[in-house]
Amino acid sequence: MTPDLDPSTVVVHAGRPERVPDAPLGESPVFSSTYIAGGDRGYGRFDNDAWAALETTLGALEGGRGLTFASGMAAAAAVCDLIPVGGRVVAPQHAYSGVLALLDQQAATGRLTVDRVDIADTATVSVAVAGADMLWIESPTNPAMEVADLPALAAAGRAAGALVIVDNTFATPLLQQPLKLGADIVMHSATKFIAGHSDVVLGAIITASDELWRTLEQRRRSLGAIPGPMEAWLALRGLRTLALRLERAQSNAAFLAQRLLEHPRVSLVRYPGLPDDPGHARAAAQMSGFGAILAFELGGDGPGAQRVCESTSLWVHATSLGGVESMLERRRRWPIEVPTIPEDLIRLSVGIEHPDDLWADLEQALKA
Ligand SMILES: *Cc1c(COP(=O)(O)O)cnc(C)c1O
């Protein structure tokens, strides 16, 4: 494809079959556990047309080569497997709880050691990364909404000889391209914005290094955490409309962040799009939009926050994010969530409904 197309065009057109007479417009999932001998594909755990189409599209958006996995965690686990035995990882204090739990489990068995840092504190991270094998970054972080300085951290990680990974789930490949900012590997929970309809669990990594891609592809074969063909096809179908979905969800999020900021019951709002947010300048420099996730707090009131989550009728009280439907949850309802995340922090995943309907429902729930 033409290299200078806008990402909102690339997301629609990348990963399509060649335009020859009678070709279909999109690749179809191949439902076969094996292939006739003599070719490169060999077996269903190694390759599938639906994976390849999704991988090509994600690669075109992020500026590298894609590889899909059974879930975001399967992708994260394959990446963590790159750490040498006894190696050291620098990871955010606040990040997706499943990734932090995976690292803790691996540390508990002696497989590796983990140093947890405030990922928004560039000076501290740059010191901690000396001698480390991997720097795991998430930005904005789930659910604290901290913003890491990606170019500075990628440079510090590389200078220290550490592999630099960015979990780009919250930003999506349309709003932030970490490979272009110096990262080695981008990881996604495609379950979220990429698939976008709360009906698929899927993960992906993208890297510009052919060597890393080949190593990770071998890991996927060995670990066996492959996506189903149907899931990959659904995720690509969802991805085609990401630009439109994000446009609406993002403007809804900006509107709701402002409303929450003005609400007397709300003590703190974290959304990088707010001019006074600590991550605003960084996000404005490295993202092309501020995304559709925000977090707010109710001044230390955990049970009160739980009541708000249970008092909505339009907002879906559920975990996960990035779907067309707006969702909310109090993250500390999960025992696995990091204890420094406040008890009363509510994470909003803003969908594509009408903003007035979303605010009306949230406002009545805040009276609970
Ligand atoms: C959900 C999520 C994951 C895990 O992805 P799954 O698809 O649920 O395995 C990883 N990172 C972030 C930021 C997430 O939100």
The ligand as a Gaussian input file, in Angstrom:
#p B3LYP/6-31G(d) Opt

LIG

0 1
 C       -6.936000      -6.793000      29.195000
 C       -5.529000      -6.359000      29.181000
 C       -4.491000      -7.290000      29.050000
 C       -4.737000      -8.783000      28.985000
 O       -5.338000      -9.149000      27.788000
 P       -6.335000     -10.420000      27.630000
 O       -6.763000     -10.334000      26.212000
 O       -7.433000     -10.239000      28.627000
 O       -5.522000     -11.642000      27.913000
 C       -3.187000      -6.804000      29.019000
 N       -2.926000      -5.475000      29.105000
 C       -3.904000      -4.562000      29.239000
 C       -3.550000      -3.123000      29.351000
 C       -5.230000      -4.975000      29.292000
 O       -6.199000      -4.049000      29.451000

